[in-house]
Amino acid sequence: MEEFRIGTCYEKKFFINKEDTALALGSGGEEVLATPRLVAWMENTAFEGLSIILPEENTTVGTHIDLKHIAASPVGMEINVRATLVTHEKRALNFEIEAWDQTEKIGEAIHQRFIVDKGRFLKKVLKKSEMNN
């Protein structure tokens, strides 16, 4: 398995559309970036960064996120997300993540992902699905 370097940063840019707002997602009443969307973008940045170095039979799953959504951002703004790997213990990868709009820092999070074998993971999920049908 590829060695994970502490301090490695993964970065992505996103643009706020109307479907990304608290009003559209039902998490609030205004057309500003929704906290659930910010969480998804933060997780996506860490996930995609790791996916380029993991063997094809592995993936990562998010297991924990502790987020502070610090400031509101309107539709049309660009959001920059940076996920920095801070610790790696066995299958657990821990990140510090920051998000900025074009004016200020809008969020920060601690996020944990676990490395899993895709086949075993999907087999467990399928078994659960079959049990409930």
C-alpha positions in Angstrom: 0.0 0.0 0.0 1.1 3.5 -0.8 2.7 5.4 2.1 0.7 8.3 3.3 2.7 11.5 4.0 1.6 13.6 7.0 1.2 17.2 5.9 0.0 16.3 2.4 -2.7 18.7 1.2 -5.5 18.0 -1.2 -7.4 21.0 -2.7 -10.6 21.5 -4.7 -12.7 24.4 -5.8 -16.5 24.4 -5.8 -19.1 27.0 -6.9 -22.3 27.6 -5.0 -25.4 27.1 -7.1 -29.0 27.4 -5.9 -29.2 23.7 -5.2 -26.3 24.0 -2.7 -28.2 26.4 -0.5 -29.8 25.9 2.9 -33.1 26.8 1.4 -32.9 24.1 -1.3 -31.6 21.4 1.1 -34.0 22.2 3.8 -31.4 22.9 6.4 -32.2 26.6 6.7 -34.4 29.3 5.2 -31.9 31.4 3.2 -30.1 31.1 -0.1 -26.6 30.7 1.4 -24.3 27.7 1.3 -25.9 24.9 3.3 -23.9 23.3 6.0 -24.7 19.7 4.7 -23.2 20.8 1.3 -20.1 22.1 3.0 -19.7 18.8 4.8 -20.0 16.9 1.5 -17.5 19.2 -0.2 -15.0 18.7 2.6 -15.4 14.9 2.6 -15.2 14.9 -1.2 -11.9 16.8 -1.2 -10.3 14.3 1.3 -11.8 11.3 -0.6 -10.7 12.3 -4.0 -7.2 13.2 -2.8 -6.8 9.7 -1.3 -8.3 7.9 -4.2 -5.4 8.8 -6.5 -2.9 7.0 -4.4 -4.9 4.0 -3.1 -4.7 0.6 -4.8 -7.8 0.0 -7.0 -9.2 -2.7 -4.6 -9.4 -0.1 -1.8 -11.5 3.0 -1.1 -12.1 5.2 2.0 -15.2 5.8 3.9 -15.9 8.8 6.1 -16.5 7.9 9.7 -16.4 11.2 11.6 -16.5 14.9 11.0 -16.5 17.7 13.5 -17.3 20.9 11.6 -17.6 24.6 12.4 -19.5 26.5 9.7 -18.1 30.0 10.5 -19.5 32.3 7.9 -22.3 32.4 5.3 -21.5 32.5 1.5 -24.0 33.5 -1.2 -24.9 31.8 -4.5 -22.3 32.3 -7.2 -19.3 32.4 -4.9 -16.3 30.1 -5.4 -15.3 27.9 -2.4 -11.8 26.6 -1.9 -11.4 23.5 0.3 -8.1 22.2 1.6 -7.8 18.9 3.4 -4.5 18.3 5.2 -3.5 14.8 6.4 -2.5 15.1 10.0 -2.3 11.5 11.3 -2.3 8.0 9.8 -2.7 5.0 12.1 -3.3 1.6 10.4 -6.5 2.1 8.4 -7.5 5.5 9.9 -6.6 8.7 8.2 -7.3 12.0 10.0 -7.6 15.4 8.3 -7.8 19.0 9.2 -9.9 20.8 6.6 -10.5 24.4 5.9 -12.9 26.1 3.5 -12.7 29.7 2.2 -14.9 31.8 0.0 -13.5 34.7 -2.0 -13.7 36.9 1.1 -13.0 34.9 4.3 -12.6 31.5 5.9 -16.0 29.9 6.1 -15.4 26.6 7.7 -13.0 24.2 9.5 -13.3 20.6 10.3 -11.6 17.5 11.7 -12.4 14.5 9.5 -11.6 10.8 9.8 -11.7 8.3 6.9 -11.0 4.6 7.0 -9.4 2.5 4.3 -11.6 -0.4 3.3 -11.5 -3.3 0.8 -14.2 -2.4 -1.7 -15.3 -6.0 -2.3 -15.7 -6.9 1.4 -17.4 -3.5 2.1 -19.9 -3.9 -0.7 -20.6 -7.6 0.3 -21.5 -6.5 3.8 -23.8 -3.7 2.5 -25.5 -6.1 0.0 -26.0 -8.7 2.8 -27.7 -6.0 4.9 -29.9 -5.1 2.0 -30.9 -8.7 1.3 -31.8 -9.1 5.0 -34.4 -6.3 4.7 -36.1 -7.4 1.5 
